[in-house]
Amino acid sequence: MNIYLDNAATTSLDERVFEAMKPYFIDQVGNPSSIHSHGRSIRSAIEKARKQIADMFRVAPSEIFFTSGGTEADNTIIKNTIDHYGIKHAITSKIEHHAVLHTLEHLEKEGKIKLHFVDIDGEGQINYEHLTKLVSGHKNSFVSLMYGNNEIGNILDIERVGEICHEHQAFFHSDTVQSLGQCDLDLSKIKINAIVGSAHKFHGPKGIGLMYINADKPIPPLLIGGGQERNMRGGTENVPGIIGLAKALEIGFSELEETQLKLLNFKKYTIKKLKENFDNISFNGLSADFEKSLHKVLNISIPGVDDNDMLLFNLDINGISVSGGSACGSGTSIGSHVLDALNIEGNPGTLRVSFSKYNTIEEIDYLLNKLKEIL
Ligand SMILES: Cc1ncc(COP(=O)(O)O)c(C=O)c1O
């Protein structure tokens, strides 16, 4: 058996996405900046993709910019908003992805900002009263709070945060990498300045992402070069990537209901079976709350496991890929800053299982059987 249950780390490419991208690797040769017909035809494909994406989010195409992924988009927005608007206070939470957390910490180390952490409870829910206090106490602040957490699946009340930030003139950025393509985000109804996305999280290709930046508060680019992306991101466009991103989003939106139902059923089934088979099993964050978490993420603590790496290793040699937390860039296991922030003692026996539309109940049964054998 070869079972992939780490879809919060990355997902496999949908074959329909691959088919849409294929001509742009082979036949469609032009550079979109060239003015000849080959170039113009590629430019037109990019702008069609941009318009299609903008329509899905109910925003203007001029507010969508393509990047190399979520990390670049987060870095661009965080660094350049703070720099451009002379922001001195940033507010975030301890459960953000490192693309946000490390960037903000870096700016604090450089003396550019003072970083404030909004209180969270033991389930990783942010304290909205504390957030209000922080933004009202620091005028012209930068707020970065993620919409869907990659480790514990928590979903933020993004409309409420938008209202709070708007009332106190704070710039609101949300890392929406885990939720794009898996939820219907109508940005015309949310008071938000910027969001980011990454195609490989929703069955698109790796190395392509996007940022939405509301036209009311424009920012300068991070990468300066040939004036691509209307001077917002230098560098020849990743054309097959952009086509693939748009196609993956289109599929994500058009199959939203059936996919979400499938993922929810996987989650419900896994929780039920784990409870039946393991005493005192618990679920971290809000990952087991069907209303308040991403259906694809389930974060589990199994009592009596004192070597988490060994558990992951044993599952791995049985052909099962799950994770102990987020996928770490260095390939080493360093524990989870998210579970630390929730005060989950020493992160004992923690597994993050994350589902995709390509999983099956048989695969989940196989995981459960192997867990019973190993433990
Ligand atoms: C919440 C979140 N933000 C940002 C990223 C980084 O995205 P990318 O891999 O496209 O740089 C990830 C990927 O792990 C993520 O889960």
The ligand as an SDF file (V2000), in Angstrom:
LIG
                    3D

 16 16  0  0  0  0  0  0  0  0999 V2000
   -0.5490   28.4250    5.7850 C   0  0  0  0  0  0  0  0  0  0  0  0
    0.5970   28.4010    4.8280 C   0  0  0  0  0  0  0  0  0  0  0  0
    1.1570   29.5550    4.4390 N   0  0  0  0  0  0  0  0  0  0  0  0
    2.1800   29.5880    3.5620 C   0  0  0  0  0  0  0  0  0  0  0  0
    2.6960   28.4300    3.0320 C   0  0  0  0  0  0  0  0  0  0  0  0
    3.8280   28.5130    2.0670 C   0  0  0  0  0  0  0  0  0  0  0  0
    3.3850   28.3160    0.7560 O   0  0  0  0  0  0  0  0  0  0  0  0
    4.4080   27.9260   -0.4110 P   0  0  0  0  0  0  0  0  0  0  0  0
    4.7770   26.5010   -0.1900 O   0  0  0  0  0  0  0  0  0  0  0  0
    3.6320   28.1050   -1.6780 O   0  0  0  0  0  0  0  0  0  0  0  0
    5.5510   28.8660   -0.3300 O   0  0  0  0  0  0  0  0  0  0  0  0
    2.1480   27.1870    3.4230 C   0  0  0  0  0  0  0  0  0  0  0  0
    2.7150   25.9170    2.9110 C   0  0  0  0  0  0  0  0  0  0  0  0
    3.0810   25.0370    3.6630 O   0  0  0  0  0  0  0  0  0  0  0  0
    1.0720   27.1740    4.3460 C   0  0  0  0  0  0  0  0  0  0  0  0
    0.5040   26.0270    4.7540 O   0  0  0  0  0  0  0  0  0  0  0  0
  1  2  1  0
  2  3  1  0
  2 15  2  0
  3  4  2  0
  4  5  1  0
  5  6  1  0
  5 12  2  0
  6  7  1  0
  7  8  1  0
  8  9  2  0
  8 10  1  0
  8 11  1  0
 12 13  1  0
 12 15  1  0
 13 14  2  0
 15 16  1  0
M  END
$$$$
